[in-house]
Amino acid sequence: MAGRLDGRVAVITGATSGIGRATTLRFLQDGAHVVAAHLNEDTAADMLQAAAAAGFGDRVRFRRTDVTDEAQLEAVVHLAVSAFGRLD
């Protein structure tokens, strides 16, 4: 059965803890490719391990990001496009 988000590419901010982590893992379960943006690299490592253990490691990328910095947000968008071909 195809996921609701098959082939979609998303950027999720706050993606490695709390609601952001749950959203990231759910998007991956539903078939999306995800760029996870977050300040905390420790929680990112844990989230990436969880994604890999579930078989989603090839569809997720992480970038340490301060969402108040426009240049860092542009870098996240660039990562999505370069890694997955676009951003939905």
PyMOL CGO cylinders between C-alpha atoms (Angstrom):
from pymol import cmd
from pymol.cgo import CYLINDER

trace = [
    CYLINDER, 0.00, 0.00, 0.00, 1.41, 3.38, -0.99, 0.3, 1, 1, 1, 1, 1, 1,
    CYLINDER, 1.41, 3.38, -0.99, 1.94, 6.04, 1.65, 0.3, 1, 1, 1, 1, 1, 1,
    CYLINDER, 1.94, 6.04, 1.65, 0.02, 9.30, 1.58, 0.3, 1, 1, 1, 1, 1, 1,
    CYLINDER, 0.02, 9.30, 1.58, 3.26, 11.23, 1.09, 0.3, 1, 1, 1, 1, 1, 1,
    CYLINDER, 3.26, 11.23, 1.09, 5.07, 8.95, -1.38, 0.3, 1, 1, 1, 1, 1, 1,
    CYLINDER, 5.07, 8.95, -1.38, 7.57, 10.95, -3.38, 0.3, 1, 1, 1, 1, 1, 1,
    CYLINDER, 7.57, 10.95, -3.38, 6.98, 14.21, -1.50, 0.3, 1, 1, 1, 1, 1, 1,
    CYLINDER, 6.98, 14.21, -1.50, 9.89, 16.21, -0.10, 0.3, 1, 1, 1, 1, 1, 1,
    CYLINDER, 9.89, 16.21, -0.10, 9.46, 18.10, 3.17, 0.3, 1, 1, 1, 1, 1, 1,
    CYLINDER, 9.46, 18.10, 3.17, 11.52, 20.31, 5.44, 0.3, 1, 1, 1, 1, 1, 1,
    CYLINDER, 11.52, 20.31, 5.44, 10.59, 19.96, 9.09, 0.3, 1, 1, 1, 1, 1, 1,
    CYLINDER, 10.59, 19.96, 9.09, 11.93, 22.44, 11.64, 0.3, 1, 1, 1, 1, 1, 1,
    CYLINDER, 11.93, 22.44, 11.64, 12.37, 21.40, 15.25, 0.3, 1, 1, 1, 1, 1, 1,
    CYLINDER, 12.37, 21.40, 15.25, 12.54, 17.96, 13.70, 0.3, 1, 1, 1, 1, 1, 1,
    CYLINDER, 12.54, 17.96, 13.70, 14.57, 15.98, 16.20, 0.3, 1, 1, 1, 1, 1, 1,
    CYLINDER, 14.57, 15.98, 16.20, 12.62, 16.26, 19.45, 0.3, 1, 1, 1, 1, 1, 1,
    CYLINDER, 12.62, 16.26, 19.45, 9.05, 16.30, 20.68, 0.3, 1, 1, 1, 1, 1, 1,
    CYLINDER, 9.05, 16.30, 20.68, 6.33, 16.96, 18.15, 0.3, 1, 1, 1, 1, 1, 1,
    CYLINDER, 6.33, 16.96, 18.15, 8.90, 17.68, 15.43, 0.3, 1, 1, 1, 1, 1, 1,
    CYLINDER, 8.90, 17.68, 15.43, 10.50, 14.25, 15.89, 0.3, 1, 1, 1, 1, 1, 1,
    CYLINDER, 10.50, 14.25, 15.89, 7.10, 12.54, 15.81, 0.3, 1, 1, 1, 1, 1, 1,
    CYLINDER, 7.10, 12.54, 15.81, 6.20, 14.48, 12.67, 0.3, 1, 1, 1, 1, 1, 1,
    CYLINDER, 6.20, 14.48, 12.67, 9.51, 13.60, 10.99, 0.3, 1, 1, 1, 1, 1, 1,
    CYLINDER, 9.51, 13.60, 10.99, 9.09, 9.89, 11.69, 0.3, 1, 1, 1, 1, 1, 1,
    CYLINDER, 9.09, 9.89, 11.69, 5.45, 9.96, 10.58, 0.3, 1, 1, 1, 1, 1, 1,
    CYLINDER, 5.45, 9.96, 10.58, 6.28, 11.70, 7.31, 0.3, 1, 1, 1, 1, 1, 1,
    CYLINDER, 6.28, 11.70, 7.31, 8.94, 9.06, 6.68, 0.3, 1, 1, 1, 1, 1, 1,
    CYLINDER, 8.94, 9.06, 6.68, 6.45, 6.28, 7.47, 0.3, 1, 1, 1, 1, 1, 1,
    CYLINDER, 6.45, 6.28, 7.47, 4.04, 7.85, 4.98, 0.3, 1, 1, 1, 1, 1, 1,
    CYLINDER, 4.04, 7.85, 4.98, 6.66, 7.82, 2.22, 0.3, 1, 1, 1, 1, 1, 1,
    CYLINDER, 6.66, 7.82, 2.22, 8.12, 11.33, 2.29, 0.3, 1, 1, 1, 1, 1, 1,
    CYLINDER, 8.12, 11.33, 2.29, 11.75, 12.36, 1.97, 0.3, 1, 1, 1, 1, 1, 1,
    CYLINDER, 11.75, 12.36, 1.97, 12.59, 14.71, 4.86, 0.3, 1, 1, 1, 1, 1, 1,
    CYLINDER, 12.59, 14.71, 4.86, 15.20, 17.32, 5.62, 0.3, 1, 1, 1, 1, 1, 1,
    CYLINDER, 15.20, 17.32, 5.62, 15.23, 17.59, 9.39, 0.3, 1, 1, 1, 1, 1, 1,
    CYLINDER, 15.23, 17.59, 9.39, 16.27, 21.03, 10.64, 0.3, 1, 1, 1, 1, 1, 1,
    CYLINDER, 16.27, 21.03, 10.64, 17.09, 21.55, 14.32, 0.3, 1, 1, 1, 1, 1, 1,
    CYLINDER, 17.09, 21.55, 14.32, 19.66, 23.20, 16.57, 0.3, 1, 1, 1, 1, 1, 1,
    CYLINDER, 19.66, 23.20, 16.57, 20.36, 20.18, 18.76, 0.3, 1, 1, 1, 1, 1, 1,
    CYLINDER, 20.36, 20.18, 18.76, 22.79, 17.75, 17.13, 0.3, 1, 1, 1, 1, 1, 1,
    CYLINDER, 22.79, 17.75, 17.13, 22.51, 15.25, 20.02, 0.3, 1, 1, 1, 1, 1, 1,
    CYLINDER, 22.51, 15.25, 20.02, 18.77, 14.73, 19.50, 0.3, 1, 1, 1, 1, 1, 1,
    CYLINDER, 18.77, 14.73, 19.50, 19.41, 14.66, 15.76, 0.3, 1, 1, 1, 1, 1, 1,
    CYLINDER, 19.41, 14.66, 15.76, 21.74, 11.68, 16.11, 0.3, 1, 1, 1, 1, 1, 1,
    CYLINDER, 21.74, 11.68, 16.11, 19.07, 9.81, 18.07, 0.3, 1, 1, 1, 1, 1, 1,
    CYLINDER, 19.07, 9.81, 18.07, 16.32, 10.65, 15.56, 0.3, 1, 1, 1, 1, 1, 1,
    CYLINDER, 16.32, 10.65, 15.56, 18.53, 9.63, 12.62, 0.3, 1, 1, 1, 1, 1, 1,
    CYLINDER, 18.53, 9.63, 12.62, 19.27, 6.30, 14.32, 0.3, 1, 1, 1, 1, 1, 1,
    CYLINDER, 19.27, 6.30, 14.32, 15.55, 5.71, 14.84, 0.3, 1, 1, 1, 1, 1, 1,
    CYLINDER, 15.55, 5.71, 14.84, 14.85, 6.53, 11.19, 0.3, 1, 1, 1, 1, 1, 1,
    CYLINDER, 14.85, 6.53, 11.19, 17.62, 4.20, 10.00, 0.3, 1, 1, 1, 1, 1, 1,
    CYLINDER, 17.62, 4.20, 10.00, 16.42, 1.39, 12.28, 0.3, 1, 1, 1, 1, 1, 1,
    CYLINDER, 16.42, 1.39, 12.28, 12.96, 1.72, 10.73, 0.3, 1, 1, 1, 1, 1, 1,
    CYLINDER, 12.96, 1.72, 10.73, 14.44, 1.50, 7.23, 0.3, 1, 1, 1, 1, 1, 1,
    CYLINDER, 14.44, 1.50, 7.23, 14.14, 5.19, 6.36, 0.3, 1, 1, 1, 1, 1, 1,
    CYLINDER, 14.14, 5.19, 6.36, 17.79, 6.23, 6.57, 0.3, 1, 1, 1, 1, 1, 1,
    CYLINDER, 17.79, 6.23, 6.57, 18.08, 6.87, 2.84, 0.3, 1, 1, 1, 1, 1, 1,
    CYLINDER, 18.08, 6.87, 2.84, 15.13, 9.31, 2.88, 0.3, 1, 1, 1, 1, 1, 1,
    CYLINDER, 15.13, 9.31, 2.88, 16.21, 11.65, 5.67, 0.3, 1, 1, 1, 1, 1, 1,
    CYLINDER, 16.21, 11.65, 5.67, 18.90, 14.30, 5.94, 0.3, 1, 1, 1, 1, 1, 1,
    CYLINDER, 18.90, 14.30, 5.94, 19.78, 16.52, 8.89, 0.3, 1, 1, 1, 1, 1, 1,
    CYLINDER, 19.78, 16.52, 8.89, 21.08, 20.06, 8.97, 0.3, 1, 1, 1, 1, 1, 1,
    CYLINDER, 21.08, 20.06, 8.97, 21.84, 21.99, 12.14, 0.3, 1, 1, 1, 1, 1, 1,
    CYLINDER, 21.84, 21.99, 12.14, 19.69, 25.09, 11.71, 0.3, 1, 1, 1, 1, 1, 1,
    CYLINDER, 19.69, 25.09, 11.71, 18.83, 28.25, 13.58, 0.3, 1, 1, 1, 1, 1, 1,
    CYLINDER, 18.83, 28.25, 13.58, 15.47, 29.16, 12.05, 0.3, 1, 1, 1, 1, 1, 1,
    CYLINDER, 15.47, 29.16, 12.05, 15.99, 32.83, 12.94, 0.3, 1, 1, 1, 1, 1, 1,
    CYLINDER, 15.99, 32.83, 12.94, 18.88, 32.96, 10.44, 0.3, 1, 1, 1, 1, 1, 1,
    CYLINDER, 18.88, 32.96, 10.44, 17.67, 33.40, 6.86, 0.3, 1, 1, 1, 1, 1, 1,
    CYLINDER, 17.67, 33.40, 6.86, 20.92, 32.08, 5.36, 0.3, 1, 1, 1, 1, 1, 1,
    CYLINDER, 20.92, 32.08, 5.36, 20.60, 28.87, 7.36, 0.3, 1, 1, 1, 1, 1, 1,
    CYLINDER, 20.60, 28.87, 7.36, 17.01, 28.41, 6.16, 0.3, 1, 1, 1, 1, 1, 1,
    CYLINDER, 17.01, 28.41, 6.16, 18.14, 28.92, 2.57, 0.3, 1, 1, 1, 1, 1, 1,
    CYLINDER, 18.14, 28.92, 2.57, 20.78, 26.22, 3.14, 0.3, 1, 1, 1, 1, 1, 1,
    CYLINDER, 20.78, 26.22, 3.14, 18.06, 23.82, 4.32, 0.3, 1, 1, 1, 1, 1, 1,
    CYLINDER, 18.06, 23.82, 4.32, 16.03, 24.43, 1.17, 0.3, 1, 1, 1, 1, 1, 1,
    CYLINDER, 16.03, 24.43, 1.17, 19.16, 23.96, -0.94, 0.3, 1, 1, 1, 1, 1, 1,
    CYLINDER, 19.16, 23.96, -0.94, 19.85, 20.65, 0.84, 0.3, 1, 1, 1, 1, 1, 1,
    CYLINDER, 19.85, 20.65, 0.84, 16.33, 19.42, 0.09, 0.3, 1, 1, 1, 1, 1, 1,
    CYLINDER, 16.33, 19.42, 0.09, 16.66, 20.27, -3.59, 0.3, 1, 1, 1, 1, 1, 1,
    CYLINDER, 16.66, 20.27, -3.59, 20.18, 18.87, -3.95, 0.3, 1, 1, 1, 1, 1, 1,
    CYLINDER, 20.18, 18.87, -3.95, 19.47, 15.67, -2.02, 0.3, 1, 1, 1, 1, 1, 1,
    CYLINDER, 19.47, 15.67, -2.02, 15.94, 14.92, -3.23, 0.3, 1, 1, 1, 1, 1, 1,
    CYLINDER, 15.94, 14.92, -3.23, 15.42, 16.99, -6.39, 0.3, 1, 1, 1, 1, 1, 1,
    CYLINDER, 15.42, 16.99, -6.39, 12.81, 19.44, -5.12, 0.3, 1, 1, 1, 1, 1, 1,
    CYLINDER, 12.81, 19.44, -5.12, 10.83, 20.72, -2.14, 0.3, 1, 1, 1, 1, 1, 1,
    CYLINDER, 10.83, 20.72, -2.14, 7.06, 20.28, -1.91, 0.3, 1, 1, 1, 1, 1, 1,
]
cmd.load_cgo(trace, "trace")
